[in-house]
Amino acid sequence: MACVSFVADDLAAWLVSLVADAGRKRLTSWLLGDEQERALRQAATAAVPILEIAIRDLEVEWRIYSRRSRVSRRITMSERVLCPG
């Protein structure tokens, strides 16, 4: 009779651990998302500073280009005024 009780206790413990593990996985998935969502969130978080630097560099390049364009237009306009065609 003790053997049956031992097997029943082991079976009950196994079932409880199985249910607890499934519950933990569901709760983790609900709170944090699945593995793919967590990996995507981590990659996006890592990409933000890199994109920030790239955008800042593009803004600097645009400012330089705009300045050069304005200077070039002024030179062209002054050439037209000084040396009419």
C-alpha positions as CSV (number, residue, x, y, z in Angstrom):
1,M,0.0,0.0,0.0
2,A,2.9,2.4,0.7
3,C,4.2,1.8,-2.8
4,V,0.9,2.9,-4.3
5,S,1.0,6.1,-2.2
6,F,4.5,6.7,-3.2
7,V,3.6,6.4,-7.0
8,A,0.5,8.6,-6.5
9,D,2.6,11.3,-4.7
10,D,5.2,11.3,-7.5
11,L,2.5,11.5,-10.2
12,A,0.8,14.4,-8.3
13,A,4.1,16.2,-7.9
14,W,4.9,15.7,-11.6
15,L,1.5,17.0,-12.6
16,V,1.8,20.0,-10.3
17,S,5.2,20.9,-11.7
18,L,3.9,20.5,-15.3
19,V,1.0,22.8,-14.6
20,A,3.3,25.3,-12.8
21,D,5.8,25.3,-15.6
22,A,3.0,25.9,-18.2
23,G,1.6,28.7,-16.1
24,R,5.1,30.3,-15.7
25,K,5.6,30.1,-19.5
26,R,2.2,31.7,-20.2
27,L,2.7,34.4,-17.6
28,T,6.2,35.2,-19.0
29,S,4.8,35.3,-22.5
30,W,2.0,37.5,-21.5
31,L,4.2,40.0,-19.6
32,L,7.3,40.0,-21.8
33,G,6.1,38.6,-25.1
34,D,7.4,35.4,-26.8
35,E,11.0,34.8,-27.6
36,Q,10.8,36.4,-31.0
37,E,9.2,39.6,-29.6
38,R,11.8,39.8,-26.9
39,A,14.6,39.4,-29.4
40,L,13.0,42.0,-31.7
41,R,12.6,44.5,-28.8
42,Q,16.2,43.9,-27.8
43,A,17.4,44.5,-31.4
44,A,15.3,47.6,-31.7
45,T,16.6,49.0,-28.4
46,A,20.2,48.4,-29.6
47,A,19.5,50.1,-33.0
48,V,18.1,53.3,-31.6
49,P,21.4,54.9,-30.6
50,I,23.0,53.8,-33.9
51,L,20.1,55.4,-35.8
52,E,20.3,58.5,-33.7
53,I,24.0,58.9,-34.7
54,A,23.3,58.3,-38.3
55,I,20.4,60.8,-38.4
56,R,22.6,63.4,-36.7
57,D,25.4,62.8,-39.3
58,L,22.9,63.2,-42.1
59,E,21.6,66.5,-40.6
60,V,25.2,67.8,-40.4
61,E,25.8,66.7,-44.0
62,W,22.6,68.4,-45.1
63,R,23.6,71.6,-43.4
64,I,27.0,71.6,-45.1
65,Y,25.3,70.9,-48.5
66,S,22.8,73.7,-48.0
67,R,25.6,76.1,-47.1
68,R,27.5,75.1,-50.2
69,S,24.4,75.5,-52.3
70,R,23.7,79.0,-51.0
71,V,27.3,80.0,-51.5
72,S,27.3,78.6,-55.0
73,R,24.1,80.4,-55.9
74,R,25.5,83.7,-54.5
75,I,28.7,83.2,-56.6
76,T,26.6,82.5,-59.7
77,M,24.4,85.5,-59.1
78,S,27.4,87.8,-58.5
79,E,29.0,86.5,-61.7
80,R,25.9,87.3,-63.6
81,V,25.8,90.8,-62.2
82,L,29.5,91.5,-62.7
83,C,29.9,89.8,-66.1
84,P,26.6,90.0,-67.9
85,G,26.5,87.6,-70.7
